[in-house]
Amino acid sequence: MKKSLSWAAPLAVVLSLCGLVSPVAAQNRPAAGPNVALLDVSYIFKNHARFKAMMEEMKADVERAEVQVKGERDTINKLVERLQEIHKGTPDYKQMEQEIAKRQADLAVRVNLQKNEFVQREAKIYYTVYQEISQATDYYARQNGIDMVLRFNGDPVDTEQPQSVLAHINKPVVWYQKQLDITPAVLQELNRNAINPGQAARPGVPFNGMR
């Protein structure tokens, strides 16, 4: 005697009995997953207008510091040349030798301090801009019903460079639909108040939301 179906039976089973859905298709149908998007953070850093401006400003400060260091080194070298013209053991020789040693030590300390200062400044710039990227991504994701944003690298592979080929092979994202790439939309939001005409979105990638 056959058992009757209970009202709690899965809908897929009921439909299969009616000939609308096969049991195999119902079993193999994937469950709805989270709405995922991709973001090329490296591309955004390269095309972020304010980030590039801050880095150019720091680069100019580094160049000015290098000019000052070069000037001090030239002065020290001239003192070394003058030292060679003075007889060793004389008071003038000892005085000049001490002055050279002091200038060299002071210059080494200044160079190390400036180097650390620029390293910290660069790190702060990267951190500040990354926070802006995170905030813009958060806003865009909430507006478009995105549950998760994964980082990826959309740069094309350079087959002439072994490192580029290896990086391409090791990419965590093997394949993706172009619509999942929200990089241009986030970049547009970041550059809204400072648009750089020379940096457009990647060809073929829409600026509108995913939905």
N, C-alpha and C positions, 0 to 999 in steps of 0.2 A: 504494500500500500504506500503510495507516494505521500511525502510530507508536504503540507501546504506552505506557501511562502509567507513569512511574517512581514508585517508592515515596516519592520526595521531593516529589510533587505536593502542592499546598496542599489542606488538608482541605475548604475551600469548593468547590474544583473537583470533588472526589470526590463530595461531597454533591449538587452540582448535577447530576451525571451520573445519580445515583440518583433524581432528581426531588424531593429534600427541600428544597433551597435553590436559588433562581434565581441565576445568575451576577451579575445586576445588583444584587440585594439583598446578595450577599456583598461586592461591590465598594463599595457605598455604606454599609456598616455602619461606624460610627465606632469608632476604637480606644479602649480604656478609658483615660481620662485620670486625673489626680490627683484625690484627694478634697478638694474646695475648700469652705471655709466663709467667712462674712462676719461682720465685727465693726464695730459702730457705736461708735467710740471716743468721739465727742462725747457720745453718750447715756450712756456709762459715766461720763464725767467729771461730767455733770450729776446723776447718781444715786449716785455713789460716796460712801458715808456719811463715811468718814474724810477724803476730799478736801474735802467741804463743811465739815466741822468745822474743818479747818486753815485754809481760806479765811475762815471766819467769825471765827476767832481773829485772823488777820492784819487783817481788816477792822476789828475792834475796836481793834487797836493803831494802825492808821492814823487812826481817829477820835480816839483819845487824843492822838496827835501833832498832829493838826489843832487840837485844843483848846488845846494848849500854844503852838502857833504863833500862834493868834488872840490869846491872852493877851499874848504878846510884842508883837504888832502894836498892840494897844490901848495898851500901855504907851508904845510909840514915838509913837503919835499924840498921847497926852497930853503927852509931852515937846515935840512940835512946837507944840502949843497954848501951852505955857508959854514956848517960845522967842519966840513972836510978842509976848509981853508984855514982853520984855526989849529994851533999846535995843541996836541993832547997834553993833559995834565995842567994846563993853565986855568986860572979862574974863569976866563971867558968861555973856554971849552966846556967846563963843568956846568956853568950856568946855561949855556945853549943846549947841552945834552939833557939837562933836567927839564927845560922848557919843551923840548921835543917829546920827551917821554910823557910829560903831563898832557900835552895836546893830543898825543896818540891815544892815551887812556881815556881822556874826556870824549874824544870822537867815537871810540868803540862803545862807550856807555850810551852816548846819544843815539848811535845807530841802532843798538839793541832796543832801546826804549821806543824809538820811532817805529821799528819793525813790529814790536808787540802792539803798539797803538793801532797801526794800520790793520793788523790781523784781527784785533778785537772790533775795530770799526767795520771791517768787511763782514764779520760774523753777525754783527748787529743789523747790518743792511739786509743780509740774507734772511735773518730771522723775522725782521719787520715785514718784509715783502711776503714771506711765506705765510705769516699770519693774515695778511690781506688776501692772499690766494685762498686760504682756508675759509675765511669769512665770505668771500665772493662765491666759493663753491657751495658753502652751506646755504646761502641765500638762493642760488640757482637750483640746487637740489630740492629744497623745500617747495619752491615755486612750481617745479615740474614733477613732483611726486617720485623723486629718485630716492631709493633706500640705501644705496651704497655707491661710493665713488672709488675706483681703483686707479692707482698710478700705473702708467705705462709709457713707453717710449715709441713715438711714431716716426722717428728719423729713418729715412731709407738706408738700406745697407750698402756699404761701399765694398764691392767685391775685390777691389785692389788692396784693401787694408785688412790683414788677418784679424786684428783686434775688433774691427767693425763687424766682420763676419761672425766671430765668436760671440760678440755681444748680441748680435741678431739671433743666433741660435739659442742663446740662454735667456731670451726674453720670456717672462712669465706668461704673457698673453700671446698665444700662437695665432689666433684669428679673432676678428671682431667685425661686427657690422659698423659701417662708417657713422651711422646715426648715434652710436653709443659714445662717440668722441665729443665731449662737451667742451673741449679746450678752447675753440674759437669764441664760444659764448661767454665763458668765464673771462677770457682775455679782453673781450670787448667791454665787459663790465668794469674790469680793472682800469682800462685805458679810456674810460668814458670822458673823463675830464682832461685827458692829455693824449689825444689820438695822434699817433705817428703815421702819416700817410704812407711812409715807406715800408711799413710792416702790415701786410694784409693777412687775412685768414688763409689757412691752407686751402688750395683749390679743391672743390668738390665736397667740402664739408659745410653743412648748413649752419647758419647762426641761430636759427630758431630753436625752440625747445624740442624735447624728444617726443612730445605728444601733440 
